[in-house]
Amino acid sequence: MGEKRLKFNSKTVHGGQQPDKAYGSVMPPIYQTSTYAQSTPGGHRGYAYSRSANPTRTALENSLASIENGNYGLAFGSGLAAIDAVIKLLSPGDEVVSINDIYGGSYRLFKQIFEKFGIRFHFIGMQDAEKIEGSINDKTRLIWVETPTNPMMNVIDIKAAAQLAKKYDLLLAVDNTFATPYLQTPLDLGADIVMHSATKYLGGHSDVVVGALVVKDKNLADKLYFIQNASGAVCGPMDSFLVLRGIKTLHVRMQRHCENGKAIAEYLTNNPKIEKVYWPGFEDHPNHDVAKSQMTDFGGMISFVPKGSSYEDAVKIVERLKVFTLAESLGGVESLAGHPASMTHASIPKEEREKSGVVDALIRLSVGIEDVDDLIADLEQAIG
């Protein structure tokens, strides 16, 4: 059976892969080398210097392209390094329409790094596609989308955003970190670029920091490959190996993340001490119908606000957790809890944070693959 006909669960294991040519190794070896012998100047076997390309990274990039239904994958030293490469496609004077409910690191990169070089960013709510169109002008070159968003779990209609990008000859980039290609494949919905913090679900074990881009178009891929090589923010062979190994179990992990996430979202929404729960699987969640149409399930990311809670109350709750670990990041096999206002989104000014719902009492959960009864009991004792 050709790879094009493989279903997702098989592509996580086999997609873009082949046994190593030297000895038939089933897993790609970790080519821990910076350079490669040449028989004559320029006469090498496809690899000359590991910033430009490394066989282990190539194996990861092929896997990334396969699971996202793209043609070209690129791996970077972090998710932010991958985003950095996308923005470097632009020139001074260009403008970007970005989701306002955005990861704090992305916001910081856009506002504090790239605005100094003359690129302007407009941060808007994108739940209504008409708002996206209203923010496009003759200087706009890129639409930047997260869906579901971090941390409010807002759902953006990728197909509608893609239609606008095509109408105005813009690039559409989608941060697919929360959903992963197990739940949605933005390229199939018309996006030009898919971005991942592969640190999260793709790696899946909280032991590596890697970023990824996947595209279909060769011309766009060539531009990004040039930036990747010229800027040099690549991941090393060991990191590539770890993410590739993580991808091979992505489908089984995501199934449990989704099952546990649903159970915990339902527990929280039925808890009288909880004011609001944000999870795309609820029928009353904004754009739930869009989520149903573009996602196969609703994931393991949940945010909630306890009733009558302050900044200090939320901090006390996350400090009391014992099975959930209070930590940055998400998407690992272990359950993590975070306080966005003081952690992941602290780099966004309070006034801007709260416009998108990131209030001081908001708590974000990355639901892992433990026994769900233990997770619910932990939340019960922590909430009190």
C-alpha positions in Angstrom: 0.0 0.0 0.0 1.5 3.4 -1.0 1.9 6.1 1.7 -0.7 8.3 0.1 -3.3 5.7 1.0 -2.2 5.2 4.5 -4.6 6.4 7.2 -3.4 8.8 9.9 -2.6 6.2 12.6 -0.3 4.4 10.1 1.3 7.6 8.9 2.5 8.5 12.4 4.5 5.2 12.4 5.5 4.9 8.8 5.0 8.3 7.1 8.0 9.6 5.2 10.2 6.9 6.7 12.3 4.0 5.4 14.9 1.8 7.0 18.3 3.3 7.2 20.3 2.5 4.1 23.6 1.6 5.9 22.4 -1.3 8.1 18.6 -1.4 7.8 18.0 0.3 11.1 14.2 0.6 11.6 14.5 3.8 13.6 16.6 6.6 12.0 20.0 6.7 13.6 21.0 9.9 15.5 23.6 11.3 13.1 25.5 13.3 15.8 27.8 15.0 13.4 28.4 18.6 12.2 30.0 17.8 8.9 30.4 15.1 6.3 33.3 13.8 4.2 33.4 14.8 0.6 35.2 12.9 -2.2 35.9 16.2 -4.1 34.8 19.8 -3.4 31.0 19.7 -3.5 31.1 15.9 -4.0 29.0 14.6 -1.0 26.2 12.2 -0.5 23.5 14.8 0.0 24.8 16.2 3.3 27.6 18.7 3.7 27.0 20.6 6.9 24.3 19.9 9.6 22.9 23.4 9.8 21.8 23.0 6.2 20.6 19.4 6.6 21.1 16.3 8.8 19.8 12.8 8.1 18.0 12.6 11.4 16.3 16.0 10.9 15.4 15.0 7.4 13.6 11.9 8.8 11.7 14.2 11.2 10.8 16.7 8.5 9.5 13.9 6.2 7.3 12.6 9.0 6.0 16.1 9.7 5.1 16.6 6.1 3.3 13.2 6.0 1.1 13.6 9.1 0.1 17.2 8.1 -0.7 16.1 4.5 1.9 18.5 3.2 4.8 18.1 0.8 7.6 19.8 2.7 8.5 19.8 6.4 11.0 22.0 8.2 12.2 21.5 11.8 13.5 24.3 14.0 15.1 24.8 17.4 11.7 25.9 18.9 8.2 26.8 18.0 9.2 30.5 18.2 12.1 29.9 15.8 9.6 28.4 13.3 7.3 31.5 13.7 10.4 33.7 13.3 11.1 32.1 10.0 7.5 32.8 8.8 7.7 36.5 9.7 11.0 36.7 7.9 9.1 36.1 4.6 7.8 39.7 5.1 9.5 43.1 4.5 9.4 46.4 6.3 6.0 48.1 5.7 4.1 44.8 5.5 1.2 44.1 7.9 -0.1 41.0 9.6 -3.6 40.3 10.8 -3.2 38.1 13.9 -5.5 36.4 16.3 -5.8 38.5 19.5 -6.1 35.5 21.8 -2.5 34.4 21.1 0.3 32.6 22.9 2.3 35.2 24.9 5.6 34.2 23.3 4.1 34.8 19.8 2.8 38.2 20.9 6.2 39.2 22.4 8.0 38.1 19.2 5.6 40.1 17.0 5.5 43.3 19.1 8.9 43.5 20.7 11.1 42.1 17.9 9.5 42.5 14.5 7.6 45.8 15.0 11.0 47.4 15.4 11.8 46.4 11.8 8.7 48.0 10.4 6.2 45.1 10.3 2.8 46.1 11.8 0.5 43.6 13.6 -3.2 43.9 14.1 -4.6 41.7 16.9 -8.3 40.9 16.4 -10.9 38.4 17.5 -11.3 36.0 14.5 -14.4 34.0 15.6 -16.3 36.0 12.9 -14.6 35.9 9.5 -16.0 39.3 8.7 -13.7 40.8 11.3 -10.7 39.3 9.6 -11.8 40.9 6.3 -12.4 44.2 7.9 -8.8 44.3 9.1 -7.2 43.6 5.7 -5.7 46.4 3.8 -3.3 46.9 0.8 -0.3 46.3 3.1 -1.5 43.1 4.6 0.6 40.1 3.6 -0.2 37.4 6.2 -3.1 36.1 8.4 -1.9 34.4 11.6 -4.3 32.0 13.2 -4.3 29.8 16.3 -7.2 27.3 16.7 -8.1 26.3 19.3 -6.5 29.4 20.8 -4.2 29.6 23.8 -5.7 29.8 26.4 -9.3 30.7 25.7 -9.9 27.7 23.3 -11.6 29.9 20.7 -12.2 28.1 17.4 -11.5 29.9 14.2 -12.9 28.8 10.8 -9.8 27.8 8.9 -11.7 27.3 5.6 -13.2 30.8 5.8 -9.9 32.4 6.7 -8.3 30.5 3.7 -11.0 31.9 1.4 -10.1 35.4 2.5 -6.4 34.8 2.1 -7.0 33.6 -1.5 -9.3 36.5 -2.3 -6.7 39.1 -1.2 -3.6 37.1 -2.3 -2.3 36.7 1.3 -0.5 33.9 3.1 -2.5 32.0 5.8 -0.5 30.4 8.6 -2.2 28.3 11.2 -0.6 27.4 14.6 -1.9 23.8 15.0 -0.1 23.1 18.3 -3.2 22.5 20.4 -5.1 20.4 17.9 -2.3 18.5 16.2 -2.9 16.8 12.8 -4.7 14.0 14.8 -7.6 16.4 15.2 -7.3 18.8 12.2 -5.1 19.3 9.1 -5.2 23.0 8.1 -3.5 22.5 4.8 -6.4 20.4 3.7 -8.7 23.4 4.6 -6.7 25.9 2.5 -3.9 27.1 4.8 -0.5 27.8 3.3 1.6 27.1 6.3 1.1 25.0 9.4 3.2 25.7 12.5 3.8 23.5 15.5 5.6 23.9 18.8 6.6 20.2 18.5 7.7 20.6 22.1 4.1 19.9 23.0 2.0 17.0 21.6 4.2 15.9 18.8 7.1 15.3 21.1 4.6 14.4 23.8 7.0 13.6 26.7 8.2 17.0 28.0 11.8 16.2 27.1 12.6 18.3 24.1 12.1 21.8 22.5 11.5 21.8 18.7 9.4 23.8 16.2 8.0 22.8 12.9 6.6 24.2 9.7 4.8 22.3 6.9 3.7 23.6 3.5 2.5 22.2 0.2 3.9 24.8 -2.2 7.5 24.2 -3.5 8.2 27.9 -4.0 7.1 28.8 -0.5 9.1 25.8 0.9 12.2 27.0 -0.9 11.9 30.4 0.6 11.5 28.9 4.1 14.4 26.5 3.6 16.6 29.4 2.6 15.6 31.3 5.8 16.1 28.1 7.9 19.6 27.7 6.6 20.6 31.3 6.5 19.3 32.1 10.0 20.4 28.8 11.4 17.7 28.2 14.1 17.7 24.4 13.5 17.1 21.6 15.9 19.9 19.1 16.6 19.8 15.4 15.7 19.0 14.1 19.2 16.0 16.5 19.4 14.9 15.4 16.0 15.1 11.8 17.1 13.0 12.4 20.2 10.2 14.2 18.3 10.2 11.5 15.6 9.8 8.9 18.3 7.0 10.9 19.9 5.1 11.2 16.7 5.0 7.4 16.4 2.7 7.3 19.4 0.8 10.5 18.7 -2.4 8.8 17.7 -2.7 6.6 20.8 -1.8 9.5 23.1 -4.2 11.9 21.5 -7.1 9.4 21.9 -6.5 9.3 25.7 -6.0 13.1 25.9 -9.4 13.6 24.3 -11.1 11.0 26.4 -9.7 12.4 29.7 -10.2 16.0 28.5 -13.9 15.4 27.9 -14.4 13.8 31.3 -12.6 16.6 33.1 -14.4 19.3 31.2 -17.8 17.7 32.2 -16.7 17.5 35.8 -15.7 21.1 35.9 -18.8 22.4 34.2 -20.9 20.4 36.8 -18.9 21.7 39.7 -20.9 24.6 41.5 -17.6 26.2 42.5 -16.6 26.8 38.9 -17.9 29.9 37.1 -16.8 29.2 33.5 -15.2 26.3 31.5 -13.6 26.8 28.1 -13.5 23.6 26.0 -14.5 23.3 22.3 -16.6 20.2 22.8 -19.4 21.9 24.6 -22.4 22.7 22.4 -22.6 26.2 23.8 -18.9 26.9 23.2 -18.5 29.7 20.6 -18.1 28.2 17.1 -18.7 24.7 18.4 -20.2 23.8 15.0 -17.0 25.0 13.3 -15.0 22.8 15.6 -17.2 19.8 14.8 -16.7 20.4 11.1 -12.9 20.9 11.0 -11.8 18.7 14.0 -12.3 15.0 14.6 -12.4 15.5 18.4 -11.9 18.3 20.9 -8.6 17.7 22.5 -7.2 17.8 26.1 -6.7 21.5 26.6 -9.2 23.2 29.0 -9.3 26.5 30.7 -11.6 27.5 33.6 -12.4 30.3 36.1 -13.4 29.4 39.7 -16.3 31.4 41.1 -15.4 34.6 42.9 -11.7 34.0 42.5 -8.9 36.5 42.4 -5.4 36.2 41.1 -4.3 34.9 44.5 -7.1 32.4 44.8 -6.2 30.9 41.4 -2.5 30.7 42.4 -3.5 28.8 45.6 -5.5 26.3 43.6 -2.7 25.4 41.2 -0.2 25.3 44.1 -2.4 22.6 45.9 -2.5 20.3 42.9 -0.6 17.0 43.4 -1.2 14.8 40.3 -1.3 17.8 37.9 2.1 19.5 37.8 2.3 23.2 38.0 4.5 24.0 35.0 4.9 25.8 31.7 4.1 24.0 28.5 1.5 21.4 27.6 0.9 18.3 25.5 3.0 15.8 27.5 1.8 12.5 28.8 1.6 14.0 32.3 -1.1 16.5 33.2 0.0 20.1 33.7 -1.7 23.1 35.1 -0.8 26.7 34.5 -1.8 30.2 35.5 -1.7 32.1 32.2 -1.7 35.6 33.7 1.6 35.0 35.6 3.1 32.3 33.3 2.5 31.7 29.6 0.8 35.1 28.9 2.7 37.3 31.4 4.4 39.1 28.5 1.0 40.4 27.3 0.0 43.6 29.1 -2.9 43.0 31.5 -5.3 45.3 29.7 -4.7 43.5 26.4 -4.9 40.0 28.1 -8.2 40.8 29.6 -9.7 42.0 26.3 -9.5 38.4 25.1 -10.7 36.9 28.3 -7.4 36.0 30.0 -8.4 37.2 33.4 -6.3 36.9 36.5 -8.3 34.0 37.9 -8.0 31.9 34.7 -6.4 28.4 35.1 -5.3 26.3 32.1 -5.1 22.6 32.1 -3.2 20.3 29.8 -4.9 17.0 30.5 -2.5 14.0 30.3 -3.0 10.3 29.9 -3.2 9.2 33.6 -6.2 7.6 35.1 -9.0 10.2 34.8 -10.4 9.3 38.3 -7.0 10.4 39.8 -7.1 13.6 37.9 -10.6 14.5 38.9 -9.9 13.7 42.6 -6.8 16.0 42.4 -8.9 18.8 41.0 -11.5 18.2 43.7 -9.1 18.5 46.6 -7.4 21.6 45.0 -10.5 23.5 44.3 -11.8 22.7 47.8 
